[in-house]
Amino acid sequence: MISILGRQISESHPPYVIAEISANHNGSLERAKLSIKMALAAGADAVKIQTYTPGTMTIDSDADDFIVKGGLWNGYKLYDLYTEAHTPYEWHKELFRYADELGVTLFSTPFDESAVELLESLQTPAYKIASFELLDLPLISYVAKQRKPILMSTGMATEEEISEALECARSAGCSSILLFHCISSYPTPIERANLKSIPRLKKQFGVAVGLSDHTIGSLAATTAIALGAAAIEKHFTINRADKGPDSDFSIEPDELKGLIKEVKDTWLSLGKDELLRPEVENNSRIFRRSLYFVNNLKAGSIIKPEDVRRIRPGFGLPPKFYDKVIGAVTKMDIKYGQAVSWDVIE
């Protein structure tokens, strides 16, 4: 079982909801801080940022390999995209201080060893490995050696690649791992969400599984919880209209609040894997069918089919005893509408 700052994350606990700020600070430290505050107000269990610089992500090259082709960021040079989207290292201390002041869990996705060192200096409680970095086993090993919980996204990864990443983390000393089913498409079409991967990942790798959700809306998140997901990560923005690299597939505060309620209600609705009847049904039991006399009978009468009916309410004998009651003899006088009981039958 994985635990972050004492909050256990598993199917047996309410869904752990992470608001991912990513690039939605739009270059403003104050907006980043306000995002943390508003995510907390919406009910998020944690807020996540990303820790990198343009130079730790790529190189400043105009070569064709470094130009994004297609999708949300079509035409961007990678270096320029990361320049616009990154959360400056010099902001991190203030963001962690502010989150601590508010009492909200804050952690980050590091993209190289320098980012890990910064986050360690700020006592991050956990780490997230992004889908694109799942192949970076040296980075995973370095993160795992910090002995903090690791959350890993599986976008684009084969089962073999997921297995290698898990083995790398475990062999480097990390046993507290949460996998995230993820489709690395921004936004993800709902028909491509492939949520049945969640129980498969759980069974295949023996770990808790969450959903890193890039779809629009909350349907995928609630369905994921029904399929056994323990956590939901969703990109979060104060206002999509303000635009930004991630705004098109991010949710706003009211939407986050609604999503959190829906996934927690979904989790509550699942109950337990058992057939014990809940107490809320007790008042309904009296309206089940049972056996009632529908004729006046004298003591010593043989009970005929027309004397008894299977009707509501449920104060008489259960209907399964109908054949035993028919042909029996009454011990006493019977009145119309009297419940059938063994006390009145010989």
C-alpha positions as CSV (number, residue, x, y, z in Angstrom):
1,M,0.0,0.0,0.0
2,I,1.2,3.5,-0.8
3,S,1.0,6.4,1.6
4,I,1.8,10.1,1.2
5,L,2.1,12.1,4.3
6,G,0.0,9.6,6.2
7,R,-2.8,9.5,3.6
8,Q,-3.2,5.9,2.5
9,I,-4.0,5.3,-1.2
10,S,-5.8,2.1,-2.1
11,E,-9.1,0.8,-3.3
12,S,-10.1,0.6,0.4
13,H,-9.8,4.4,0.9
14,P,-11.5,7.3,-0.8
15,P,-10.0,8.2,-4.1
16,Y,-6.8,10.3,-3.9
17,V,-7.3,13.3,-6.2
18,I,-4.3,15.2,-7.6
19,A,-4.6,18.6,-9.2
20,E,-1.8,18.9,-11.8
21,I,-0.9,22.6,-12.3
22,S,1.8,21.8,-14.9
23,A,2.1,24.9,-17.2
24,N,-1.1,26.5,-16.1
25,H,0.6,29.1,-14.0
26,N,1.1,30.9,-17.4
27,G,4.4,32.3,-16.3
28,S,3.2,33.9,-13.0
29,L,4.3,32.8,-9.5
30,E,1.2,34.4,-8.0
31,R,-1.1,32.5,-10.4
32,A,0.8,29.3,-9.4
33,K,0.1,30.1,-5.7
34,L,-3.5,30.9,-6.4
35,S,-3.9,27.6,-8.3
36,I,-2.7,25.7,-5.2
37,K,-5.1,27.6,-3.0
38,M,-8.1,27.0,-5.4
39,A,-7.3,23.3,-5.9
40,L,-7.3,22.9,-2.1
41,A,-10.6,24.8,-1.9
42,A,-12.1,22.4,-4.5
43,G,-11.2,19.5,-2.3
44,A,-8.0,18.1,-4.0
45,D,-5.9,15.8,-1.8
46,A,-2.7,17.0,-3.4
47,V,-1.3,19.4,-5.9
48,K,1.5,18.6,-8.4
49,I,3.9,20.7,-10.3
50,Q,6.7,19.9,-12.8
51,T,10.4,20.5,-12.2
52,Y,12.6,21.1,-15.2
53,T,14.3,23.8,-17.2
54,P,14.3,24.0,-21.0
55,G,17.9,22.9,-20.9
56,T,17.2,19.8,-18.8
57,M,14.4,18.7,-21.2
58,T,16.1,19.2,-24.6
59,I,18.6,21.3,-26.5
60,D,18.0,24.7,-28.3
61,S,17.9,23.4,-31.9
62,D,16.0,24.4,-35.0
63,A,16.6,21.0,-36.6
64,D,13.5,19.2,-37.8
65,D,13.8,16.5,-35.1
66,F,13.1,19.2,-32.5
67,I,9.9,20.7,-34.1
68,V,6.5,19.4,-32.8
69,K,4.4,18.1,-35.7
70,G,0.6,17.8,-35.1
71,G,-1.5,17.9,-32.0
72,L,-2.0,20.7,-29.5
73,W,1.6,22.1,-29.8
74,N,2.0,21.8,-33.5
75,G,4.8,23.9,-34.9
76,Y,6.5,24.6,-31.5
77,K,10.2,24.1,-31.2
78,L,10.7,21.9,-28.2
79,Y,13.0,24.3,-26.5
80,D,10.6,27.2,-26.9
81,L,7.6,25.1,-25.6
82,Y,9.5,24.2,-22.5
83,T,10.6,27.7,-22.0
84,E,7.0,28.8,-22.0
85,A,5.7,25.9,-19.9
86,H,8.4,25.4,-17.2
87,T,8.0,26.2,-13.5
88,P,11.2,28.2,-12.7
89,Y,13.4,26.5,-10.1
90,E,13.5,29.8,-8.1
91,W,9.7,29.5,-7.5
92,H,9.9,26.1,-5.9
93,K,10.9,27.1,-2.4
94,E,8.0,29.6,-2.2
95,L,5.5,27.2,-3.7
96,F,6.4,24.5,-1.2
97,R,6.4,27.0,1.7
98,Y,3.0,28.3,0.6
99,A,1.5,24.8,0.3
100,D,2.8,23.9,3.7
101,E,1.2,27.1,5.1
102,L,-2.1,26.1,3.6
103,G,-1.8,22.5,4.7
104,V,-2.0,20.9,1.3
105,T,0.3,18.2,-0.1
106,L,2.6,19.4,-2.9
107,F,5.0,17.3,-4.9
108,S,6.4,17.3,-8.3
109,T,7.5,15.5,-11.5
110,P,11.3,15.7,-11.9
111,F,12.8,15.4,-15.3
112,D,16.5,15.0,-14.4
113,E,18.8,14.5,-11.4
114,S,19.1,18.3,-10.7
115,A,15.4,18.5,-10.3
116,V,15.5,15.6,-7.8
117,E,18.2,17.4,-5.8
118,L,16.1,20.5,-5.7
119,L,13.0,18.6,-4.6
120,E,14.9,16.7,-2.0
121,S,16.2,20.0,-0.5
122,L,12.5,21.0,-0.2
123,Q,11.5,17.7,1.4
124,T,9.1,16.7,-1.2
125,P,6.9,13.8,0.1
126,A,6.7,12.0,-3.2
127,Y,7.7,11.9,-6.8
128,K,5.9,11.4,-10.1
129,I,7.5,9.9,-13.2
130,A,5.9,11.2,-16.3
131,S,4.9,8.9,-19.2
132,F,7.6,10.3,-21.5
133,E,10.2,9.5,-18.9
134,L,9.2,6.0,-18.0
135,L,12.0,4.7,-20.3
136,D,14.6,6.8,-18.4
137,L,15.7,4.1,-16.1
138,P,18.7,6.0,-14.8
139,L,16.3,8.8,-13.7
140,I,13.9,6.3,-12.1
141,S,16.8,4.6,-10.2
142,Y,18.0,8.0,-8.9
143,V,14.5,8.9,-7.8
144,A,13.9,5.5,-6.2
145,K,17.1,5.9,-4.1
146,Q,15.5,8.8,-2.3
147,R,13.1,6.2,-0.7
148,K,10.0,8.3,-1.3
149,P,6.7,7.1,-2.8
150,I,6.8,7.1,-6.6
151,L,3.8,7.5,-8.9
152,M,4.4,6.4,-12.5
153,S,2.4,7.1,-15.6
154,T,2.2,4.4,-18.2
155,G,1.3,6.4,-21.3
156,M,2.8,4.9,-24.5
157,A,4.5,2.1,-22.5
158,T,4.4,-1.6,-23.3
159,E,3.9,-4.2,-20.6
160,E,7.7,-5.0,-20.9
161,E,8.6,-1.3,-20.4
162,I,6.3,-1.0,-17.4
163,S,7.8,-4.1,-15.9
164,E,11.3,-2.8,-16.5
165,A,10.5,0.6,-14.8
166,L,9.0,-1.2,-11.8
167,E,11.9,-3.5,-11.4
168,C,14.3,-0.6,-11.7
169,A,12.5,1.3,-8.9
170,R,12.2,-1.7,-6.7
171,S,15.8,-2.8,-7.1
172,A,17.0,0.8,-6.3
173,G,15.1,0.6,-3.0
174,C,11.6,1.9,-3.6
175,S,8.7,-0.4,-2.6
176,S,5.9,2.3,-2.4
177,I,4.7,2.6,-6.0
178,L,1.5,3.7,-7.6
179,L,1.0,3.1,-11.4
180,F,-1.2,5.5,-13.4
181,H,-3.0,4.3,-16.4
182,C,-2.5,7.1,-18.9
183,I,-3.2,7.8,-22.6
184,S,-0.6,10.3,-23.8
185,S,-2.9,12.2,-26.1
186,Y,-3.9,15.8,-25.3
187,P,-6.9,15.8,-24.9
188,T,-7.7,12.1,-25.0
189,P,-10.8,11.2,-26.9
190,I,-13.2,9.4,-24.5
191,E,-13.4,6.4,-26.9
192,R,-9.6,6.0,-26.6
193,A,-9.5,6.1,-22.8
194,N,-9.1,2.2,-22.6
195,L,-10.1,2.1,-18.9
196,K,-10.2,-1.7,-18.8
197,S,-6.4,-1.5,-18.6
198,I,-6.8,-0.5,-14.9
199,P,-7.8,-3.9,-13.6
200,R,-5.3,-5.5,-15.9
201,L,-2.4,-3.4,-14.6
202,K,-3.4,-4.2,-11.0
203,K,-3.5,-7.9,-11.7
204,Q,-0.4,-7.9,-13.9
205,F,1.9,-5.9,-11.6
206,G,0.4,-6.3,-8.1
207,V,0.3,-2.6,-7.3
208,A,-2.4,0.0,-6.8
209,V,-3.4,1.8,-10.0
210,G,-4.7,5.3,-10.6
211,L,-5.8,7.3,-13.7
212,S,-3.8,10.2,-15.1
213,D,-6.8,11.6,-17.0
214,H,-6.5,13.8,-20.1
215,T,-10.1,13.4,-21.3
216,I,-12.6,16.2,-21.1
217,G,-15.1,16.0,-18.2
218,S,-15.3,13.5,-15.3
219,L,-16.8,10.4,-17.0
220,A,-13.4,8.7,-17.4
221,A,-12.5,9.4,-13.8
222,T,-15.7,8.1,-12.3
223,T,-15.5,5.0,-14.5
224,A,-11.9,4.4,-13.4
225,I,-12.9,4.4,-9.8
226,A,-15.6,1.8,-10.6
227,L,-12.9,-0.3,-12.2
228,G,-10.7,-0.2,-9.1
229,A,-8.6,3.0,-9.5
230,A,-7.3,4.4,-6.2
231,A,-6.3,7.8,-7.5
232,I,-7.1,10.4,-10.1
233,E,-4.8,13.0,-11.6
234,K,-6.3,15.8,-13.6
235,H,-4.7,18.9,-15.1
236,F,-6.1,22.0,-13.4
237,T,-6.4,25.6,-14.4
238,I,-8.0,28.7,-12.8
239,N,-9.6,29.6,-16.1
240,R,-9.3,28.0,-19.5
241,A,-10.1,31.2,-21.2
242,D,-6.7,32.6,-20.0
243,K,-5.1,30.0,-22.3
244,G,-1.8,28.3,-21.9
245,P,0.1,25.2,-23.1
246,D,-2.2,22.8,-21.1
247,S,-5.4,24.8,-20.8
248,D,-7.4,22.9,-23.4
249,F,-7.4,19.7,-21.5
250,S,-7.5,21.2,-18.0
251,I,-10.5,21.6,-15.6
252,E,-11.5,24.7,-13.7
253,P,-12.2,24.9,-10.0
254,D,-15.9,24.3,-10.1
255,E,-15.3,21.3,-12.4
256,L,-12.7,19.9,-10.1
257,K,-15.0,20.2,-7.1
258,G,-17.7,18.4,-9.1
259,L,-15.3,15.7,-10.2
260,I,-14.1,15.1,-6.6
261,K,-17.6,14.7,-5.4
262,E,-18.5,12.3,-8.3
263,V,-15.4,10.1,-7.8
264,K,-16.0,9.9,-4.1
265,D,-19.7,9.1,-4.5
266,T,-18.7,6.5,-7.0
267,W,-16.3,4.9,-4.5
268,L,-19.0,5.0,-1.8
269,S,-21.5,3.4,-4.1
270,L,-19.2,0.4,-4.6
271,G,-19.5,-0.9,-1.1
272,K,-17.9,-4.2,-0.2
273,D,-17.3,-7.4,-2.0
274,E,-19.9,-9.3,0.1
275,L,-23.7,-10.1,0.0
276,L,-24.6,-8.8,3.4
277,R,-27.7,-6.6,3.2
278,P,-27.3,-3.0,4.3
279,E,-29.3,-1.6,7.2
280,V,-31.0,0.9,4.9
281,E,-33.1,-1.9,3.6
282,N,-34.6,-2.8,6.9
283,N,-37.7,-0.6,6.5
284,S,-38.4,-2.2,3.2
285,R,-38.5,-5.8,4.4
286,I,-42.1,-5.5,5.7
287,F,-43.2,-5.0,2.1
288,R,-41.9,-8.3,0.8
289,R,-44.5,-10.9,-0.1
290,S,-45.7,-13.4,2.4
291,L,-48.7,-15.8,3.0
292,Y,-52.1,-14.3,4.2
293,F,-55.4,-15.9,4.8
294,V,-58.1,-14.4,2.5
295,N,-61.1,-16.2,3.9
296,N,-62.6,-16.6,7.3
297,L,-62.0,-20.2,8.6
298,K,-63.2,-22.2,11.5
299,A,-60.9,-24.2,13.8
300,G,-60.3,-27.6,12.3
301,S,-60.7,-26.4,8.7
302,I,-58.5,-27.8,5.9
303,I,-56.8,-25.0,4.2
304,K,-57.5,-24.8,0.5
305,P,-55.7,-22.9,-2.3
306,E,-58.4,-20.3,-2.4
307,D,-57.9,-19.6,1.4
308,V,-54.3,-18.3,1.1
309,R,-52.6,-15.8,-1.1
310,R,-49.0,-14.7,-1.6
311,I,-49.3,-10.9,-1.1
312,R,-47.7,-7.9,0.5
313,P,-46.8,-7.1,3.3
314,G,-44.3,-9.5,4.8
315,F,-45.5,-10.4,8.2
316,G,-46.7,-13.9,7.3
317,L,-44.7,-17.0,6.4
318,P,-42.5,-16.7,3.3
319,P,-44.1,-17.9,0.1
320,K,-41.7,-20.9,-0.1
321,F,-44.0,-22.6,2.5
322,Y,-47.1,-22.2,0.4
323,D,-47.3,-25.9,-0.5
324,K,-46.9,-27.0,3.1
325,V,-49.7,-24.6,4.3
326,I,-52.2,-25.9,1.6
327,G,-53.9,-29.0,3.0
328,A,-52.9,-28.3,6.6
329,V,-55.5,-27.9,9.4
330,T,-56.2,-24.7,11.3
331,K,-55.8,-24.9,15.1
332,M,-58.2,-21.9,15.7
333,D,-60.6,-19.6,14.0
334,I,-59.0,-17.6,11.3
335,K,-60.0,-14.1,10.1
336,Y,-59.8,-12.6,6.6
337,G,-56.4,-10.7,6.3
338,Q,-54.7,-12.7,9.1
339,A,-51.0,-13.5,8.5
340,V,-50.3,-17.2,8.2
341,S,-48.0,-18.5,10.9
342,W,-47.1,-21.9,12.2
343,D,-48.9,-21.1,15.5
344,V,-52.3,-21.4,13.8
345,I,-51.6,-24.6,11.8
346,E,-51.5,-28.1,13.1
